[in-house]
Each structure stands twice: as C-alpha cells, then as structure tokens.
C-alpha cells in the first residue's frame, strides 16, 4: 500500500512522520524497570547508557565529555569548535551566552573565524584520555582530510564524521572529495558517519565500512535548515528507513551489524523512547544536554550552522538550565516535561511495554497518533 500523497498534478510526495506523530503501544507483558538493560556496544566499546553527546560547543567541553563518560555515556568533542581554536575559550562562551539576539550570528561568525590549531586538538583529546573514559572527536567531511591524522595520533577511540548531511558520493568540481570507503578502510579506529535520512543514503554509508550511521537532517532545536534551505526529514520515518537499510545490509554483508544513532529531534525523554522504538541503537543529544548546569552554553544552545560564514542555517537558542547532568540523566525529576531523568524514562517505557533490552525494544509496536503536547 502506497503512502504517497498527490501534492498537485505534477508532483507526489511520500507521507513522513516525526516522533510527535507516533506513539509506542503497551503489550501483554510488563517488567520491573530494574530488570531492564539500556546498555549498548559499538565495536570494542561498551556503554551503560545509549546516550551520545552531540559535538557542539554549547553541549561538550573536555570536562563535560569526561563527566558524561563517567556516567556511562559517550561525550563527543567538536574538533572544529572553540576548544580547538582558543587556548582559553571560557570568556568567549560567556560572551556568546550574553549576546543580544540581533547580534548573536554576526559576532559568532567573527569568533569562529579564528583558525583551528592542530596542537589544541591533540591537547583536548589527551585531556579526555587522561580521565580514563572513551575518547571521541568529530570533524566535518570538509575538514577530515586536513586534520584526521592529528586526531588519530592523539589517541582517539571513536572518530565521528558529522555534517548536516554526509553522502558516500559527494561530487565536487573544485576539490577532490573525501573518499569515505578508502578513508575508513585505511583508518585504525571505528568511524561513525552522518547525517543520513534515507534508506539509500544510509545503505551507501554502511557499504563504506562505517561502524555507525547518524540519522537526521535539519531536525535539531538550533537548526533553521527547513526555513533556509527548504530541506527537512521527519525523524520517525528516517529512523525506520535507516533501520531497514541496516537489516538489509546485515544480509548483504553476511552478518556485519552497523549501529544506527538518532541525531536530531530527540530533545525530550519521550523522543528517546520513540527513536529506539523506530530502530535506534543509541541517541545523540544536543539540546537535552545543553540544559545541564555543567553545559558550556550556560543555558544557550547552538551548532556550527549558526555561525556559517556565508549561509547560516541555525541560530543560538535559549534552552534554559533545568538541573545537573546527573539529574538530566538519572533524576530525580522536578517537573513532568521530559527534560529530567531521561534514562529512567527510557527504562520505564521499556518495562511498561515488557521489553528487557534495547534490541528487543526495537520490535515494539507503534501507532500513528499525531499529538502536540508542547
């Protein structure tokens, strides 16, 4: 049965769903939340929590990456951010948080015009490694060729290539594009790439040898991609499509499992539940962790799209501070808005529907049930 809708006589479109459009359905069985496992593993690295912090300056500093790692998640440092441009970025982070809204974009463009310094990439990653947690850093595809050797030499455990969208078939008439398949084959560490939002794009990324694929395009709280470029991919449909690509690639490759990580549209605990229900092995959180008292953004949240020198496709948004990182992850919750005790909410949803681990929960029944609670 087709879910295509006629836009007009000359154009048809496929109906796609966001997380707000779907709901998880209880089953015949329930469990004690204490019996539920939310751990996952990618390559040789096991994590107690399916939570990956987005590589954004408002979310991750070396110290907050260490804190998340000690709680059982994975902090990913933006290796093109302020921490690799400035020896002491704290005053600039304070300035960005204090900027009037009408000056924020222009001033951030000037701040981020400072060149990236390879020695700071090495220093920041070594700071995280010294704390004994898994070390992960992110570069965009455009910067990967320039800095990947510095990143690997610094001792990174997981390497993330993250952009608004990443393809295995980038075409450029101006410069030689990054050959993902060759690059990943030659690298000695697991690589996670994305974003991807369709079955075909994800399947091509899996064929490059990536250990994981980030799913999402323009769906984050600080993105304005839909307004500025007219491009958007509703996350429930994207997750289900990429999960199908993972299933088919598993057969095609003779058993190679590629992890799928939801990246965008997961700002509240219910979104995390639905992301896993649609096939995610883990979720990459930006705004949800930017609300922590320890977050470098001090109640504000922004991504690299907000300070793009030619075409900003994001903005600095105020998300507020709702609690400590520990309270956001484990509670106790002080309000019923899905911003605190994210892990407890996931455990309870899995227990309420009768599932004991994340892989099982990916098979939970969902219904289309449009609802706008916020």
N, C-alpha and C positions, 0 to 999 in steps of 0.2 A: 504494500500500500504506500503510495507516494505522499509525502507531506509537503509537496511543492504548492505554492500559492501563486496565483496569477497577479502580478503587480499591475500589468496592463497588457494589451495585446502583444506587445513585442518583448516582454520580459517576465520571467517567472523566477521566484525565489524560494529557497528551502526554509521552512519554519525552523527556527533555532530557539533554544531555551537557556535562560540564565538560572542561577541557583534559586532565585526567588520564585521561579516558575514551577519548581518541583518540590516534592516532599518525600521523606522516607516513610515506609509503611511498616507498622509492627507485625511480627509473625506470631506463630503459636507458642513460641518459647521466649522466656526471659532469663536473664542471668544476674548474678551478683556483680556489680561493677568492679569489685576487687579481683574477680577472676578473668577480667578482660586484659589482653595484651595489646599495647599500642606501639610496640617496638617495630623497627624495620631495619633492613640492612642493604647497603649498596656496595658492591664489590666486597672488600675485606672489612668494611667499616660498619659496625652495628651502632644503632642509636635507640635510646629508650623512648624517644618521642618522635613522631612523624612531622617534626617542625624544622623547617629550614628558614633562616632569616634572610630576607631579600638584601642583596648587596646595594644598599642605598645609604648615603651619609646620614640621613635622618634616623636610621634604624641601627646601623652597625658601626661601632668603633672597635679597635682591638680589644678593649676591656669588656665591652658588651658581648663580643663574639666569644670571649673566654667564659663569661658568665652563662651564656646560653649553652655552651658546650658542657659545662659542669652540671647543668640541669638535665642533660641528656639529648639536647637538640644539636643543630649544626648552624653555626654562625658563618656567614659568607661575607668577606670584606670586599668592598668595591675598590679595586686596584687602580681605578681612574678617578677616585674621589679626593676629597680634601686631605685625607690621611697620607696620600702619596704625592701630594703637591706642596704641602706645607709641613715643616718640622713641628709646629705647634698650631694645629687648626682650631683649638678650642675658642679663641676670641672670634674667629670668623663664624663658627657655629652659633655663638651668642648673637653676633650681628645679624645673621640671616633670620634668626628667630624674632628679632626685634624690628625687622624692616616693615615699613608700611606696605600694604598690599600693592599699591600702584608703583612701588619702586623695586619690588622683590625680583622680578625677572631680570631687569636691566642690571641690577647690582650683582646678582648671582652669575650672570654671564661674565662680568668683569672678574669676579673672584675665581671662577673656574677656568679663566684664560691662562692661569699660571701653568707652566709645563709640568708634566708628570716626571718625577725623579726616580730612576731605577733603584738608587740606593735606599729610598724610602719604602719602595715595595719590599725589598729584602728585609729592612728593619721591622716593618709592621708584621710581616708573616713570621719572623723569628720571635717577636713578642708573643704571638699566639701560641707558637710551638713550645715556647719555654713554659707555658702554663700546663702543658700535658694534655691538651684537647686536640681533636681532629682539626686540621688546618685546611681552610678552603678560601680561595680567592676567585674573583670574577673579572673578566675583561670582555669588552665588546668585540665582535668579529673584526672591526676596523683596527683595533689595537693589538689583537692577539699576535700577529706576526712580529710586531715590534718588541713586545715585552714578555712573550711566553717563556723564553729561555731564562730570563731573570726570575720569573715566578717559579719555575721548576727547580732551578738551582737553589732557591731559598728554602726548598723542602716542603712544598705544598702537597697535601694528601689527595685532595679533590680539586680539579680545575673546572671552573664554570665559564662557558662562553655564552653570554646573555645579551640579547638585544631586544628591541621592540618586536622584531621578527627575525628569525635566523633560518636560512634555507641551505640545503646541501648543493644548490645550483645557483649561486649568485653570479650574475653576468655584469661585467664592467668593461667599458671601452677605455677607461683611463688608467687602471692599475690591475695587476694580477690579483684575482680574488683568492681568499683563503681556501685551499683545498682541504675540506674537513676530513675526508676519508684518509688522505695521506697524512695529514697532521695528527689525527688521533692514533693512527697505526704506529707512527714514529714516537709518540709520547709514552712515557713510562708510568703515567698516573691515569686513573679513571677520569673521563671527561663527561660533564653534563652540559647539554646544549639546548638552546631555545630562546625565544618562544616559537612554538608551533601551535596552530589552531585547527588543522585539518588532518584527516586520515592520511592523505597522500604526502603532505609535507612531513608529518611525523614519521611515516614509514621510510622516507628517504633519509631522514636524520638517523634513524635506527640502523640503516644499512651502512652508515659511515663508521660504525663501531662504537657509538656513544654508549656510555653506561647508563645514562638517564636523559630524559627529554623533559624540558619545561613546557608547560601548556598554558598559553594565554597570549592575548594581544590587546593592548589598549584597555584592559578592564580594571586597572588599579585605581585606588582612590585619588591619586595625584595625576592621573592621565587625562588629557583632553584630546586624545587621538581621534575619537569619533567625531568631535566637533571640528578639528583642524584638518584631518585627512579623510574623514568620512568612512573610516575603517573600524570595525568592531566585530568581535567574535564572542557571542554569549557562552559563558563558561560551562554550563551543564552539557550542552551539545558538543563543545570542543573536547571536554574530558572524555565523553563516551566515544567520540570518534577516534581519539588517540588511543584509548584503551583497546578499541577494536584493532587498530594498527599493531599494537603490542601483541595481541593474541595471534594475529596472522603472521607477524614476524617471528614469533616463537615457533610456529610450524615451519615457516620458510627456512629458518636458520638451524633447525634441528635441535631446538631447546634453549636458545640464548634469550634470557629474560632481560628486557630493558625497562628500567624503572621510570615511572611517569609521575611527575611532580606538578601539581596545580600551582600556577603562578599568576595571580590576579583574581579579583572578585572574591577573596576569602578573608574579609575583614572582621567577621564575627564567628562565634563558635558553630552556629548552625551551618554556615558556609563550609567550614572544615568538614563537618559530618557529611554534607552532600557531595563534596569533592571526592571523598573516599568512596562513597556510595556509587559514584559515577566511574570509579576506576583508579583514583589516585593512590599511589603508594605513600606519598607524603605531600605536604603543602608548603609553599614558600610564602612567608608572611611579611608584609611591609607595614601597612597602617596599623595592623593589630599589635605589632611590637613597638611601633613608634609611639604608642600611648604609654609606654613604660617610663617610670621615673628616671631610669638609667639611660634612656634613649638619647643619643646625641642631638636630636632635633628639638628637644625641650618643648614638646607639645606640638611641634610642626612636622610636616612630612612632605618630602619632595624626592623626585627621581632625576636621572640625568636628562630626561626630556624637558624638564623645567628650565634648564639653562642652556639648551642647544643654541649655538651662536647664530644660526641662520633661521631656524624654524622651530621655536619652542612648541612642544606638543604636550606640555604638562604644566603644573603650577604648584606653588607652595601652598599647602592646605593646612588649616589648623585642626588637629585631631584631638587635642587635649591630652592631659595626663590622668589616667584612671587608677593607677596603682604601680607597685613594683613589678619587675619582671617575674618574680616568683608568684605574685598574686595573679598576674595575667595568665600564667601557665597553669597554676595549681590552686588558685583561690586563697582564702575564701572570697567569694563574690559579694560585693556590696550593693550591686544593682542587677536587675534582670534583663540586661540589654545585650548579652552575648559578648562582652568585652573582657570579662574576667573568668578565670578557671576554664580556659579553653580545653585543656587536656581532660579535666573532669567531665566537661560536657560531651566530649567525644566518647569517653568511657561509658557514660550513662546512656547515650544514644545506642551504642553497640550492645550494651547489656539489655536495654529495653526491647530491642529487636531480636535478641537471642544469639548474638554472634560473639565469638571469643577472640578473634584476631582480625587484623586489617584485611588480609587476603580473603577471609570468609565474608567480611562485611561488604566487600566489593560486589557480592552477589545479592545484596538486599534488594527487595522490591521497592521501586519508586513510582510515584504517580505525578502526572502533570496537574499542578494545583496552584495557579497563579495567586500570589499573596504578597502584599506590600506592607510589612509590619513596621517599617521605619520611615 
